[in-house]
């Protein structure tokens, strides 16, 4: 048999194998979606029986894996440099570092809290959603769309597009320049560590139990989505624990995907 004929047969077999593989993936994905839809329907019926309604647009999402990393002094130095230019650093004790320059000061604590104060005009920036987004990129940070209120902005930091619920950046502006930025810093995305924990369906059931026990009062759940809660050790090591946030008619509630407790 000619070599070209053999090559054609091999290529044909590989194409068939790939098509079968893609078909199996599609079938598995369809079955998973059907199972989730059925599970959500059962949960919806249970909620309705207890006088609480789930939005029709609500979907069951995947639980993110936990993450962890050590404190990064280098990342803190880089953030200070990007805002203040060349700086001098002094150890304040208790794992607190102060960076200073002619443009302002930056203070970093081991728990992730930080505060940067700038001289007026030192860092030109506007207080708009688009400008804050560009600013985050310039500083090497990722965050959700900022909420603007007058001359201040608040933005929740993210890791791989997943929000860190308690890592909120607050920015203050004046006459076209950034005056202050503070909050908790998630300076690294770390690596996934371990399983995600409580599923979205389990979080919904846990929340319903909180409603039935009287710990939470609401009649409508509009959405539920995954995120993280950041915990730090006394040495600055960071741990991101997966959590769920529920948006309801009486406010927003968070449930730990690790312990199932309601977070404040």
TORBAZA-453775 format. One record per residue (C-alpha): residue in three letters; z, y, x. Coordinates in pm, whole numbers, padded with zeros to 5 digits, always signed. Example, Ala and Ser with C-alpha at 12.3 -4.5 7.8 and 13.67 -1.06 7.14 Angstrom:
ALA+00780-00450+01230/SER+00714-00106+01367/
//
This chain:
UNK+00000+00000+00000/UNK-00089+00346+00139/UNK+00197+00555+00275/UNK+00111+00842+00039/UNK+00144+00606-00258/UNK+00488+00490-00140/UNK+00601+00852-00100/UNK+00484+00932-00454/UNK+00677+00635-00595/UNK+00994+00738-00407/UNK+00963+01097-00529/UNK+00910+00975-00885/UNK+01220+00755-00868/UNK+01430+01044-00732/UNK+01308+01271-01013/UNK+01405+01010-01274/UNK+01751+00968-01114/UNK+01807+01344-01118/UNK+01699+01369-01481/UNK+01937+01087-01576/UNK+02219+01256-01385/UNK+02159+01588-01562/UNK+02145+01407-01896/UNK+02482+01241-01834/UNK+02633+01579-01741/UNK+02494+01739-02059/UNK+02627+01454-02274/UNK+02970+01479-02113/UNK+02976+01858-02158/UNK+02874+01827-02523/UNK+03144+01566-02587/UNK+03405+01788-02420/UNK+03304+02088-02631/UNK+03319+01878-02948/UNK+03665+01749-02858/UNK+03789+02105-02793/UNK+03645+02227-03122/UNK+03818+01947-03311/UNK+04148+02017-03133/UNK+04124+02388-03209/UNK+04051+02312-03574/UNK+04367+02100-03599/UNK+04572+02377-03438/UNK+04416+02638-03669/UNK+04511+02434-03975/UNK+04867+02396-03849/UNK+04894+02770-03785/UNK+04759+02848-04131/UNK+05011+02617-04296/UNK+05285+02818-04130/UNK+05148+03158-04232/UNK+04990+03253-03900/UNK+04615+03298-03865/UNK+04399+03237-03559/UNK+04090+03449-03500/UNK+03760+03270-03558/UNK+03642+03395-03219/UNK+03930+03230-03034/UNK+03828+02960-02784/UNK+04018+02709-02572/UNK+03986+02804-02204/UNK+04060+02609-01888/UNK+04391+02650-01707/UNK+04351+02806-01361/UNK+04500+02624-01063/UNK+04800+02784-00895/UNK+04752+02969-00566/UNK+04972+03064-00271/UNK+04953+03245+00063/UNK+05185+03406+00321/UNK+05238+03780+00341/UNK+04948+03949+00518/UNK+05064+04243+00730/UNK+04703+04275+00845/UNK+04581+04328+00488/UNK+04848+04594+00433/UNK+04748+04771+00754/UNK+04383+04764+00647/UNK+04461+04912+00305/UNK+04665+05189+00470/UNK+04383+05258+00716/UNK+04119+05281+00442/UNK+04327+05536+00254/UNK+04489+05730+00537/UNK+04261+05684+00836/UNK+04427+05613+01170/UNK+04801+05567+01119/UNK+05124+05507+01305/UNK+05359+05240+01174/UNK+05737+05214+01176/UNK+05956+04918+01080/UNK+06208+05043+00821/UNK+06410+04719+00826/UNK+06427+04459+00554/UNK+06057+04374+00603/UNK+05957+04726+00492/UNK+05679+04902+00683/UNK+05588+05271+00669/UNK+05243+05396+00773/UNK+05190+05767+00832/UNK+04900+05997+00912/UNK+04799+06356+00851/UNK+04653+06242+00518/UNK+04973+06090+00378/UNK+05207+05791+00386/UNK+05199+05428+00277/UNK+05507+05210+00221/UNK+05487+04829+00187/UNK+05774+04597+00086/UNK+05802+04221+00126/UNK+05799+04165-00251/UNK+05445+04299-00273/UNK+05545+04646-00398/UNK+05371+04934-00228/UNK+05320+05307-00268/UNK+05069+05538-00106/UNK+05097+05917-00132/UNK+04810+06136-00018/UNK+04771+06504+00055/UNK+04558+06692-00202/UNK+04190+06659-00115/UNK+04249+06387+00146/UNK+04070+06116-00052/UNK+03804+06251-00296/UNK+03782+06041-00613/UNK+03737+06099-00985/UNK+03956+05956-01262/UNK+03688+05764-01451/UNK+03635+05391-01510/UNK+03326+05384-01288/UNK+03495+05583-01009/UNK+03808+05365-01014/UNK+03589+05055-00996/UNK+03414+05195-00687/UNK+03752+05289-00540/UNK+03882+04934-00583/UNK+03574+04802-00404/UNK+03619+05050-00119/UNK+03981+04939-00079/UNK+03888+04572-00078/UNK+04067+04504-00408/UNK+03946+04343-00730/UNK+04071+04451-01070/UNK+03987+04457-01439/UNK+03837+04768-01597/UNK+04086+05051-01559/UNK+04260+05213-01855/UNK+04233+05590-01820/UNK+04495+05829-01960/UNK+04441+06188-01857/UNK+04466+06206-01477/UNK+04611+05856-01439/UNK+04459+05508-01436/UNK+04605+05159-01465/UNK+04423+04848-01349/UNK+04529+04482-01346/UNK+04436+04304-01022/UNK+04235+03982-01039/UNK+04169+03672-00828/UNK+03836+03502-00887/UNK+03802+03714-01206/UNK+04136+03581-01336/UNK+04392+03859-01408/UNK+04732+03867-01240/UNK+04938+03991-01532/UNK+05220+04150-01330/UNK+05003+04299-01052/UNK+04928+04639-01200/UNK+04795+04926-00994/UNK+04876+05282-01103/UNK+04661+05564-00971/UNK+04715+05939-01004/UNK+04443+06200-00951/UNK+04430+06577-00926/UNK+04129+06806-00910/UNK+03887+06539-00792/UNK+04106+06359-00541/UNK+04341+06060-00536/UNK+04705+06166-00498/UNK+04895+05840-00538/UNK+04843+05467-00578/UNK+05128+05222-00632/UNK+05212+04885-00779/UNK+05218+04526-00657/UNK+04958+04417-00408/UNK+04772+04086-00420/UNK+04613+04124-00079/UNK+04459+03776-00064/UNK+04317+03525-00308/UNK+04477+03232-00131/UNK+04361+02879-00192/UNK+04403+02673-00509/UNK+04721+02467-00490/UNK+04797+02193-00739/UNK+04698+02154-01103/UNK+04695+02432-01359/UNK+04973+02302-01583/UNK+04997+02367-01957/UNK+04661+02361-02138/UNK+04542+02634-02371/UNK+04603+02409-02672/UNK+04957+02334-02554/UNK+05021+02706-02503/UNK+04913+02775-02862/UNK+05150+02506-02989/UNK+05430+02645-02775/UNK+05369+02993-02914/UNK+05376+02862-03270/UNK+05716+02704-03198/UNK+05838+03047-03082/UNK+05718+03200-03408/UNK+05882+02930-03620/UNK+06211+02965-03430/UNK+06215+03340-03493/UNK+06179+03437-03126/UNK+05842+03598-03201/UNK+05726+03767-03521/UNK+05352+03780-03590/UNK+05099+03678-03854/UNK+04772+03688-03660/UNK+04666+03569-03313/UNK+04350+03748-03204/UNK+04296+03596-02861/UNK+04442+03383-02585/UNK+04326+03390-02225/UNK+04442+03256-01888/UNK+04590+03449-01599/UNK+04851+03442-01327/UNK+05204+03566-01271/UNK+05281+03660-00911/UNK+05612+03557-00754/UNK+05718+03645-00399/UNK+05985+03511-00164/UNK+06221+03727+00042/UNK+05981+03675+00333/UNK+05682+03798+00133/UNK+05513+03464+00068/UNK+05309+03489-00252/UNK+05277+03231-00526/UNK+05047+03272-00826/UNK+05162+03062-01120/UNK+04917+03009-01408/UNK+05011+03162-01741/UNK+04865+03237-02083/UNK+04850+03572-02261/UNK+04827+03586-02641/UNK+04709+03900-02818/UNK+04862+03931-03165/UNK+04912+04181-03444/UNK+05258+04264-03307/UNK+05175+04289-02937/UNK+05092+04078-02636/UNK+05296+03776-02525/UNK+05286+03568-02208/UNK+05374+03201-02171/UNK+05417+03028-01836/UNK+05177+02738-01792/UNK+05430+02583-01553/UNK+05755+02594-01752/UNK+05637+02687-02103/UNK+05889+02971-02127/UNK+05802+03310-02273/UNK+05760+03566-01996/UNK+05865+03929-02017/
//
